[in-house]
């Protein structure tokens, strides 16, 4: 294809990536669409929407007058992302496959393909920004704070960011839908996909049980070690979980310190003994922590930020930024201390650090 000014846009079949492609075409880029098939185990499943997504991608490409390629990355996804996902759950942690998918598939295998066909850039419909500043590339939060996806992108490196465009960086979701409607894109009102890409809308536990066998064990009260019920496997539960414990009718301790009718929450998982520990009350001290250690670090700039500096961080995607400082940082691990206790910090999730609008990177919660 050796056409100058070529950008390959990852098209998912949704409104965001479709508008990203439209904007780039308006800016004068030679746009090529790419539909990535990352999962194929459930093609005939009621929860798998990939077939409809491809139909939508072809329709959008036709409306925009652009070429579209379809590539199957299912093998790479299974080896690099899904195998890690299962291994983490077996170890009692709660991984975030979307975080791993970005550097391993969307900005690795996808980028390799784009460069191979002679493109200068790749682009996606993520709500995030990228800019060059003082000779380095920075990952930025999107203008629309309610849709910002920089949390999922914190593992991108300088080489990947240098080749990436995020056309939606300065747009709000409502404006993206208006642009799509004005451009005649039939996906303008298409519902956003939710959940993990290979799970879709299906019940999460049902999906996990297909790959991780049941392992029944006790549910115990962390405060007094009473046995409150039974679980099917600690792997199916996560820290801070309230629903699906089936112990709602059980009352608190004898003194009623935590409120007899407060909800129960998962506070700890003992994988070795196969015990799930729960506490009563959303604000129980066992669910709060003012520091977090992380490993498998990834810093956008290629080097760690300064310690003892005022930053913000989040320990899960749907969370407000919280003031913090990096107390210590090494090649393999760091310790982050928050100004206020954080709720239900979960091993396997990521803690992502920001300095104002700039995403510095982070690591996996230990």
KEKOL-147695 format. One line per field, with one value per residue (C-alpha): residue number from 1; x, z, y. Coordinates in nm, 3 decimals. Layout:
// KEKOL-147695
pos = NUM	... .
X = X	... .
Z = Z	... .
Y = Y	... .
END
This chain:
// KEKOL-147695
pos = 1	2	3	4	5	6	7	8	9	10	11	12	13	14	15	16	17	18	19	20	21	22	23	24	25	26	27	28	29	30	31	32	33	34	35	36	37	38	39	40	41	42	43	44	45	46	47	48	49	50	51	52	53	54	55	56	57	58	59	60	61	62	63	64	65	66	67	68	69	70	71	72	73	74	75	76	77	78	79	80	81	82	83	84	85	86	87	88	89	90	91	92	93	94	95	96	97	98	99	100	101	102	103	104	105	106	107	108	109	110	111	112	113	114	115	116	117	118	119	120	121	122	123	124	125	126	127	128	129	130	131	132	133	134	135	136	137	138	139	140	141	142	143	144	145	146	147	148	149	150	151	152	153	154	155	156	157	158	159	160	161	162	163	164	165	166	167	168	169	170	171	172	173	174	175	176	177	178	179	180	181	182	183	184	185	186	187	188	189	190	191	192	193	194	195	196	197	198	199	200	201	202	203	204	205	206	207	208	209	210	211	212	213	214	215	216	217	218	219	220	221	222	223	224	225	226	227	228	229	230	231	232	233	234	235	236	237	238	239	240	241	242	243	244	245	246	247	248	249	250	251	252	253	254	255	256	257	258	259	260	261	262	263	264	265	266	267	268	269	270	271	272	273	274	275	276	277	278	279	280	281	282	283	284	285	286	287	288	289	290	291	292	293	294	295	296	297	298	299	300	301	302	303	304	305	306	307	308	309	310	311	312	313	314	315	316	317	318	319	320	321	322	323	324	325	326	327	328	329	330	331	332	333	334	335	336	337	338	339	340	341	342	343	344	345	346	347	348	349	350	351	352	353	354	355	356	357	358	359	360	361	362	363	364	365	366 .
X = 0.000	0.285	0.052	0.180	-0.027	-0.192	-0.354	-0.502	-0.802	-0.915	-1.287	-1.494	-1.838	-1.920	-1.982	-1.650	-1.414	-1.645	-1.631	-1.254	-1.223	-1.458	-1.261	-0.929	-1.070	-1.193	-0.839	-0.699	-0.561	-0.580	-0.784	-0.781	-1.016	-0.913	-1.151	-0.966	-1.119	-0.971	-1.205	-1.370	-1.470	-1.832	-1.914	-2.257	-2.323	-2.608	-2.362	-2.101	-2.166	-1.860	-2.060	-2.294	-1.996	-1.828	-2.148	-2.155	-1.786	-1.844	-2.147	-1.949	-1.655	-1.897	-2.050	-1.706	-1.570	-1.270	-1.112	-1.151	-0.935	-1.030	-0.752	-0.778	-0.571	-0.753	-0.442	-0.230	-0.509	-0.546	-0.170	-0.088	-0.404	-0.652	-0.394	-0.270	-0.629	-0.702	-0.369	-0.436	-0.786	-0.650	-0.403	-0.688	-0.628	-0.864	-0.686	-0.794	-0.764	-0.844	-0.527	-0.318	-0.495	-0.390	-0.010	-0.017	-0.277	-0.424	-0.096	0.139	0.006	-0.219	0.069	0.300	0.042	-0.013	0.358	0.394	0.139	0.312	0.094	0.245	0.004	-0.263	-0.571	-0.846	-1.170	-1.032	-1.112	-0.756	-0.495	-0.133	0.115	0.484	0.632	1.000	1.112	0.894	0.545	0.280	-0.045	-0.322	-0.667	-0.956	-1.157	-1.465	-1.374	-1.672	-1.541	-1.163	-0.987	-0.625	-0.644	-0.660	-0.373	-0.112	0.112	0.174	0.537	0.709	0.736	0.366	0.249	0.471	0.268	-0.079	-0.360	-0.661	-0.907	-1.168	-0.933	-1.115	-1.471	-1.757	-1.959	-2.275	-2.086	-1.946	-2.300	-2.407	-2.114	-2.204	-2.565	-2.468	-2.226	-2.500	-2.338	-2.603	-2.416	-2.486	-2.724	-2.570	-2.545	-2.194	-2.051	-1.989	-1.782	-1.474	-1.442	-1.452	-1.727	-1.968	-2.302	-2.306	-2.296	-1.930	-1.935	-2.098	-1.820	-1.541	-1.683	-1.629	-1.253	-1.196	-1.361	-1.576	-1.396	-1.641	-1.523	-1.635	-1.741	-1.620	-1.668	-1.329	-1.411	-1.503	-1.424	-1.786	-1.881	-2.159	-2.205	-2.040	-1.883	-1.815	-1.456	-1.262	-1.160	-1.520	-1.516	-1.339	-1.255	-1.544	-1.802	-2.146	-2.381	-2.385	-2.270	-2.612	-2.564	-2.791	-3.004	-2.710	-2.680	-2.363	-2.171	-2.331	-2.280	-2.417	-2.122	-2.138	-2.515	-2.724	-2.870	-2.568	-2.464	-2.176	-1.866	-1.571	-1.266	-1.006	-0.941	-0.734	-0.649	-0.438	-0.718	-0.999	-1.171	-1.360	-1.358	-1.635	-1.715	-2.036	-2.076	-1.944	-1.702	-1.559	-1.189	-1.084	-1.206	-1.002	-0.630	-0.418	-0.130	-0.083	0.218	0.242	0.465	0.505	0.554	0.513	0.599	0.495	0.815	1.032	1.152	0.989	0.846	0.991	0.909	0.756	0.572	0.202	0.021	-0.321	-0.397	-0.684	-0.691	-0.983	-1.130	-1.458	-1.303	-1.230	-0.864	-0.724	-0.433	-0.121	0.256	0.495	0.679	0.936	0.993	1.235	1.274	1.021	0.791	0.664	0.472	0.203	0.053	-0.286	-0.395	-0.726	-0.802	-0.912	-1.194	-1.155	-0.807	-0.794	-0.484	-0.451	-0.614	-0.393	-0.299	-0.247	-0.070	-0.140	0.017	-0.269	-0.393	-0.080	-0.093	0.248	0.189	0.155	0.159	-0.038	-0.160	0.029 .
Z = 0.000	0.022	0.031	0.241	0.532	0.589	0.921	1.015	1.245	1.471	1.398	1.657	1.513	1.775	1.745	1.896	1.653	1.362	1.444	1.497	1.137	1.007	1.182	1.044	0.692	0.735	0.841	0.512	0.621	0.394	0.628	0.632	0.872	1.060	1.240	1.493	1.581	1.921	2.039	1.851	2.110	2.122	1.768	1.785	2.142	2.223	2.417	2.141	1.930	1.704	1.396	1.425	1.502	1.176	0.982	1.140	1.056	0.689	0.678	0.836	0.598	0.305	0.426	0.476	0.149	0.308	0.277	0.566	0.655	0.891	1.093	1.334	1.649	1.844	1.884	2.006	2.240	2.391	2.444	2.564	2.741	2.821	2.957	3.195	3.291	3.399	3.579	3.784	3.882	3.987	4.212	4.382	4.213	3.994	3.672	3.421	3.073	2.901	3.051	2.914	2.576	2.485	2.487	2.376	2.097	2.009	2.015	1.936	1.684	1.538	1.514	1.356	1.086	1.018	0.975	0.753	0.506	0.496	0.735	0.933	1.227	1.397	1.568	1.798	1.943	2.298	2.508	2.582	2.443	2.333	2.286	2.241	2.526	2.570	2.342	2.496	2.438	2.706	2.758	2.861	3.010	2.774	2.791	2.883	3.235	3.257	2.958	3.006	2.928	3.003	3.297	3.047	2.840	3.111	2.985	2.647	2.583	2.397	2.069	2.071	2.162	1.894	1.630	1.784	1.732	1.961	1.760	2.040	2.296	2.305	2.250	2.481	2.418	2.340	2.067	1.923	1.877	1.713	1.471	1.384	1.319	1.101	0.904	0.834	1.035	1.132	1.458	1.596	1.859	1.901	2.266	2.410	2.473	2.838	3.029	2.925	2.551	2.554	2.816	2.675	2.852	2.991	3.370	3.471	3.712	3.452	3.208	3.459	3.567	3.213	3.259	3.636	3.813	4.122	4.455	4.741	5.067	5.368	5.388	5.724	5.914	5.935	6.277	6.472	6.234	6.229	5.933	5.752	5.439	5.143	4.820	4.490	4.464	4.586	4.224	4.145	4.397	4.427	4.708	4.784	4.624	4.781	4.549	4.501	4.851	4.952	5.320	5.327	5.611	5.845	6.125	6.254	6.571	6.912	7.006	6.673	6.641	6.264	6.235	6.231	5.889	5.706	5.382	5.375	5.160	5.056	5.248	5.201	5.001	5.145	4.834	5.015	5.261	5.014	5.258	5.166	5.445	5.463	5.678	5.746	5.646	5.348	5.563	5.767	5.847	5.669	5.341	5.380	5.325	5.289	5.100	4.815	4.687	4.316	4.092	3.717	3.681	3.355	3.327	3.013	3.007	3.035	3.381	3.722	3.847	4.149	4.496	4.766	4.518	4.512	4.254	4.218	4.152	4.111	4.203	3.972	3.659	3.796	4.075	4.141	4.144	4.498	4.626	4.692	4.690	4.572	4.890	4.726	4.382	4.237	3.915	4.017	4.278	4.433	4.740	4.703	5.005	4.981	5.171	5.254	5.292	4.972	4.955	4.851	4.699	4.493	4.412	4.037	3.946	3.847	4.036	3.786	3.875	3.732	3.751	3.666	3.322	3.245	3.299	3.432	3.438	3.727	3.814	3.919	4.280	4.480 .
Y = 0.000	0.260	0.560	0.849	0.972	0.633	0.551	0.214	0.255	-0.027	-0.058	-0.245	-0.189	0.073	0.446	0.558	0.385	0.472	0.843	0.821	0.693	0.965	1.242	1.120	1.107	1.466	1.561	1.429	1.092	0.790	0.570	0.191	0.012	-0.301	-0.535	-0.750	-1.084	-1.167	-1.441	-1.727	-1.987	-1.870	-1.763	-1.926	-1.811	-1.572	-1.356	-1.325	-1.017	-1.036	-1.137	-0.839	-0.613	-0.718	-0.646	-0.299	-0.240	-0.326	-0.096	0.193	0.138	0.146	0.474	0.631	0.495	0.324	-0.018	-0.259	-0.558	-0.841	-1.003	-1.293	-1.242	-1.515	-1.731	-1.439	-1.330	-1.675	-1.711	-1.359	-1.247	-1.526	-1.774	-1.504	-1.418	-1.779	-1.817	-1.504	-1.618	-1.958	-1.775	-1.588	-1.254	-1.048	-0.952	-0.690	-0.845	-0.514	-0.365	-0.654	-0.664	-0.310	-0.349	-0.713	-0.707	-0.368	-0.177	-0.465	-0.718	-0.445	-0.195	-0.454	-0.520	-0.149	-0.080	-0.386	-0.250	0.089	0.292	0.578	0.563	0.356	0.499	0.377	0.510	0.520	0.824	0.932	1.170	1.162	1.446	1.505	1.710	1.796	1.515	1.243	1.111	1.156	0.967	1.207	1.183	1.252	1.572	1.367	1.256	1.020	0.821	0.858	0.527	0.616	0.370	0.081	0.224	0.284	0.002	0.165	0.261	0.543	0.351	0.264	0.616	0.770	0.584	0.627	0.876	0.916	1.130	1.141	1.300	1.634	1.513	1.428	1.112	1.308	1.497	1.174	1.042	1.372	1.353	0.994	1.090	1.387	1.167	0.914	0.634	0.381	0.300	0.650	0.516	0.169	0.069	0.064	-0.281	-0.359	-0.610	-0.802	-0.855	-1.237	-1.259	-1.004	-0.980	-1.335	-1.396	-1.381	-1.675	-1.901	-1.819	-1.876	-2.213	-2.342	-2.307	-2.327	-2.625	-2.584	-2.613	-2.582	-2.432	-2.232	-1.871	-1.740	-1.416	-1.242	-1.092	-1.407	-1.698	-1.820	-2.036	-1.848	-2.052	-2.222	-2.101	-2.282	-2.160	-1.855	-1.787	-1.686	-1.402	-1.069	-0.827	-0.594	-0.825	-0.809	-0.995	-1.370	-1.472	-1.611	-1.524	-1.221	-1.354	-1.412	-1.159	-0.992	-1.068	-1.113	-0.750	-0.629	-0.390	-0.384	-0.356	-0.671	-0.602	-0.458	-0.628	-0.874	-0.808	-1.025	-0.900	-1.175	-1.492	-1.775	-1.975	-2.237	-2.325	-2.247	-2.011	-1.695	-1.435	-1.178	-0.875	-0.688	-0.326	-0.129	0.073	-0.214	-0.144	-0.465	-0.315	0.005	0.060	0.371	0.210	-0.033	-0.223	-0.299	-0.506	-0.566	-0.191	-0.005	0.366	0.555	0.764	0.454	0.553	0.577	0.907	1.088	0.960	1.182	1.397	1.477	1.264	1.109	0.743	0.502	0.134	0.049	0.202	0.332	0.536	0.901	1.000	0.996	1.205	0.998	0.986	0.718	0.628	0.405	0.262	0.009	-0.183	-0.448	-0.295	0.025	0.139	0.404	0.580	0.754	1.063	0.891	0.517	0.346	0.092	-0.273	-0.259	-0.579	-0.789	-0.838	-0.507	-0.214	0.100	0.382	0.708	1.054	1.397	1.629	1.510	1.307	0.930	0.826	0.450	0.209	-0.158	-0.462	-0.463	-0.724 .
END
